[in-house]
């Protein structure tokens, strides 16, 4: 006796609903996702090195649209904005800017992209994902970022007066509203109570950026966690010889005791165990990657970049090919059921 997989009147409906899904998925297979690139402290969106990085992505994935994140169209003002400005305001402006770019936003206003962050640009891209409605990332790749903040401010070169001005403002005033609203590195500065190992109350009360996007305050933002967990890949590179980011392990969300140097990895922290930020969910589906590179801060090599760009950027067919095949298989099973139904009837 043959069993009918589908009633005859449902079979045509299943066929018609399966076809658009297959066609839609297949039509997107060859098109690379756009890429957002956010540069680091003291750099500019139109710097030659950054543009060369973009060209490398385009060579590996022809047709990639690259958006170089900036807080001002002027190169000088964009660099100034890496030292001075309100990060919350900057991220809101970037959200507005990308949604006004027709090469990024679809007909429905939604943006699906990959993201590449260098140094502080890494945590700013994550903040953008968490706060910007209508934006989703397939992959977020960060190099030498400060996801768990900094305990010391970066040293300035002799003639970098922007850097020196920012550092001088911070000294002794880091938790004032004036500094938290104006000095960029102060907004991801993070202090610990060395006896308890917990964040200080000053940090929790006054941090303009990091305490919020890391969901460290008692009122957790579930939207932030859901958006982080929705990514397919969150890849964090730490430079083993980094003396610019202190502590360098911040790039992996690790907690570092500034007195003893003891490092508590992310997976042993409360924020992971209670999944404040969606990192545990992301990790459980294989999307959280901790990588290291032997050089100093932002000393990158072509092979490292090529390997990362090849693996995590490009067409969504890399991640959707399995879904396409599953849909095709389901479609074929429906066809078999229809043929069987016709023979039975």
C-alpha positions in Angstrom: 0.0 0.0 0.0 1.3 3.5 -0.9 1.0 6.3 1.5 0.1 9.8 0.3 2.8 12.3 1.4 0.5 15.3 0.7 -3.2 15.6 -0.1 -3.5 16.4 -3.8 -4.9 19.9 -3.3 -1.9 20.9 -1.2 0.8 19.6 -3.6 0.5 22.5 -6.1 0.6 25.0 -3.2 3.8 23.4 -1.8 5.4 23.5 -5.3 4.5 27.2 -5.9 5.8 28.2 -2.5 9.0 26.3 -2.8 10.0 27.8 -6.2 10.3 31.5 -5.2 12.4 30.5 -2.2 14.8 28.5 -4.4 15.0 31.3 -7.0 15.5 34.0 -4.4 18.3 32.1 -2.7 20.0 31.1 -5.9 19.9 34.6 -7.4 21.9 35.9 -4.4 24.5 33.2 -4.5 27.1 35.1 -6.7 26.7 38.6 -5.3 29.1 39.6 -2.5 27.8 41.4 0.5 28.8 45.0 0.9 31.6 45.7 3.4 31.8 48.4 6.1 35.3 49.4 7.1 35.9 51.5 10.2 39.5 52.7 10.8 41.3 53.3 14.1 42.5 56.1 16.3 44.4 58.8 14.4 43.6 57.4 11.0 41.3 58.7 8.3 38.7 57.0 6.1 40.6 58.0 2.9 44.1 56.9 4.0 46.1 55.1 1.3 46.5 52.0 3.5 42.8 51.7 4.2 42.0 52.0 0.5 44.6 49.4 -0.4 42.8 47.1 2.1 39.6 47.7 0.3 41.2 47.0 -3.1 42.4 43.7 -1.7 38.8 42.7 -0.8 37.6 43.8 -4.3 40.3 41.6 -5.9 39.2 38.6 -3.8 35.5 39.2 -4.2 34.9 41.2 -7.4 31.8 43.5 -7.2 32.0 44.1 -3.5 30.7 47.5 -2.5 32.9 49.0 0.2 31.8 51.8 2.5 34.5 53.5 4.4 33.0 54.7 7.6 33.7 58.3 8.5 32.4 60.9 10.9 33.2 63.8 8.5 33.8 64.1 4.8 36.9 66.2 5.5 40.0 64.0 6.1 41.2 66.4 8.7 37.9 66.5 10.5 37.6 62.7 10.3 40.9 62.2 12.0 40.0 64.8 14.7 36.8 62.8 15.2 38.8 59.8 16.3 40.1 61.8 19.3 37.3 64.2 20.0 33.6 63.7 19.8 30.6 61.9 21.4 30.8 58.2 20.2 27.0 57.8 20.8 26.4 60.8 18.5 28.9 59.5 15.9 27.3 56.1 15.8 23.9 57.6 15.3 25.2 59.7 12.4 26.9 56.7 10.8 23.6 54.7 11.1 21.8 57.5 9.3 24.5 57.8 6.6 24.6 54.2 5.7 20.8 54.0 5.4 20.9 56.9 3.0 23.4 55.0 0.7 21.4 53.2 -2.0 24.3 50.8 -2.5 23.8 49.5 1.0 20.1 49.7 1.8 17.7 47.5 0.0 14.2 48.4 -1.2 12.9 47.6 2.2 15.5 49.8 3.9 17.3 46.9 5.4 21.1 46.6 5.3 22.9 43.2 5.2 26.6 43.5 5.2 30.0 42.3 6.4 32.2 44.5 8.6 35.9 45.1 9.2 37.1 47.1 12.2 40.7 48.2 12.9 41.5 49.0 16.5 38.8 51.2 18.0 36.8 50.9 14.8 36.1 47.3 15.8 34.1 48.1 19.0 32.5 51.0 17.2 31.2 48.7 14.4 29.8 46.3 17.1 28.1 49.3 18.8 26.7 50.3 15.4 25.2 46.8 14.9 23.7 46.9 18.4 22.2 50.3 18.1 21.3 50.8 14.4 17.9 49.5 13.4 17.6 47.8 10.1 21.2 46.6 10.1 22.6 43.1 10.3 26.1 41.7 9.9 27.0 38.3 8.4 30.6 38.6 9.6 32.3 41.1 11.9 36.1 40.9 11.8 38.2 43.0 14.2 41.9 43.5 14.5 43.5 44.8 17.7 40.2 46.2 19.1 39.3 47.1 22.6 36.1 45.2 23.2 36.6 45.1 26.9 38.0 48.6 27.1 41.4 49.9 28.0 43.1 50.4 31.4 45.7 52.9 30.1 45.6 55.5 27.4 47.8 55.2 24.3 51.1 57.0 24.2 51.4 59.9 21.8 54.1 60.8 19.4 56.0 64.0 20.1 54.2 66.1 17.5 50.7 64.5 17.7 49.1 67.4 19.4 45.5 66.0 18.9 46.5 62.9 20.8 48.3 64.9 23.6 45.3 67.2 23.9 42.9 64.3 24.4 45.2 62.6 26.9 45.7 65.8 28.9 42.0 66.3 29.2 41.5 62.7 30.4 44.0 62.8 33.3 42.1 63.0 36.5 38.8 63.8 34.7 37.9 60.6 32.9 34.5 60.2 34.5 33.3 63.8 34.2 30.4 64.4 31.8 32.6 66.9 30.0 35.3 64.3 29.1 32.8 61.4 28.5 30.9 63.5 26.0 34.0 64.8 24.2 37.1 62.6 24.4 36.7 59.4 22.3 39.2 57.1 24.0 37.8 58.0 27.4 34.5 56.5 26.3 36.0 53.0 26.1 38.2 53.4 29.2 37.3 50.9 31.9 38.5 50.7 35.5 38.3 47.7 37.9 38.2 47.4 41.6 41.4 45.5 42.1 40.2 43.9 45.3 36.9 42.5 43.8 37.9 42.3 40.2 34.6 44.0 39.3 34.1 47.2 37.3 34.2 50.4 39.4 31.0 52.2 40.1 32.4 55.3 38.4 32.7 53.4 35.2 29.3 51.9 35.4 27.7 55.2 36.2 29.5 57.5 33.8 30.8 55.5 30.8 29.2 57.1 27.7 29.8 54.1 25.4 31.4 50.9 26.6 29.4 50.1 29.7 26.3 50.4 27.5 27.3 48.4 24.5 28.8 45.7 26.6 25.5 45.4 28.6 27.3 45.7 31.9 24.7 47.7 33.7 21.9 46.0 35.6 19.3 46.8 33.0 20.4 44.6 30.1 19.4 45.5 26.6 18.0 42.3 25.0 18.1 43.9 21.5 21.9 44.3 21.8 22.3 40.6 22.7 20.0 39.4 20.0 21.8 41.4 17.3 25.2 40.2 18.3 24.0 36.6 18.5 22.4 36.9 15.0 25.8 37.1 13.3 27.3 34.1 11.6 30.9 35.1 12.4 32.5 37.3 15.0 36.2 37.0 14.5 38.6 38.8 16.9 42.3 39.1 16.2 44.7 40.0 19.0 48.3 41.0 18.3 50.6 39.0 20.6 53.2 41.8 20.8 50.7 44.7 21.2 51.9 47.4 23.6 49.4 50.0 22.3 46.2 48.3 23.6 46.5 47.8 27.3 45.5 45.1 28.0 45.8 43.5 24.6 43.5 40.7 25.7 40.6 43.2 25.6 40.4 42.2 22.0 39.0 38.9 23.1 36.7 40.3 25.8 39.1 39.0 28.5 39.2 40.5 32.0 42.8 41.4 33.1 43.7 42.3 36.7 45.9 45.4 36.3 47.9 44.6 39.5 48.5 40.8 39.2 48.2 40.5 35.4 45.8 37.6 35.9 43.7 37.0 32.8 40.1 35.7 33.0 39.1 34.5 29.5 35.7 35.5 28.2 34.2 32.0 28.6 34.9 32.1 32.4 33.3 35.5 32.9 29.9 36.2 34.2 28.9 38.2 31.1 29.4 35.1 29.0 27.8 32.6 31.4 24.7 34.7 31.8 25.0 35.7 28.1 24.6 39.5 28.6 25.7 40.2 25.1 24.6 37.2 23.1 28.2 36.0 22.9 27.4 32.6 24.4 24.7 31.9 21.9 27.0 33.0 19.1 29.7 30.7 20.5 27.4 27.7 20.8 26.6 27.8 17.1 30.3 28.1 16.2 30.3 31.7 15.3 32.8 33.1 17.9 36.5 32.9 16.9 39.5 34.0 18.9 42.6 34.5 16.7 46.1 35.8 17.3 48.9 37.3 15.2 52.5 37.5 16.4 53.2 41.1 15.5 52.7 44.4 17.2 49.6 46.6 17.1 48.2 46.8 13.5 51.3 45.3 12.0 49.4 43.4 9.3 50.6 41.1 6.6 49.0 40.3 3.3 48.6 36.6 3.9 46.7 37.2 7.1 44.4 39.6 5.4 43.9 37.4 2.4 43.0 34.4 4.5 40.5 36.4 6.6 38.9 38.2 3.7 38.6 35.0 1.7 37.0 33.1 4.5 34.6 35.6 6.0 33.7 38.0 3.3 32.2 37.7 -0.2 29.0 36.0 -1.4 26.4 34.8 1.1 26.4 31.6 -1.0 29.1 30.4 1.4 26.6 30.3 4.2 23.4 29.9 2.2 24.5 27.1 -0.1 23.4 24.6 2.5 20.0 26.3 2.8 19.6 26.3 -0.9 20.4 22.6 -1.1 17.9 21.9 1.7 15.2 23.8 -0.2 16.0 22.0 -3.4 15.8 18.7 -1.7 12.5 19.6 -0.1 11.2 20.7 -3.5 12.2 17.4 -5.1 10.5 15.5 -2.3 7.3 17.5 -3.1 7.6 16.6 -6.8 7.9 12.9 -5.9 4.9 13.2 -3.7 2.9 14.8 -6.5 3.8 12.1 -8.9 2.9 9.4 -6.4 -0.4 11.1 -5.7 -1.2 11.2 -9.4 -0.5 7.5 -9.8 -2.5 6.7 -6.7 -5.5 8.8 -7.9 
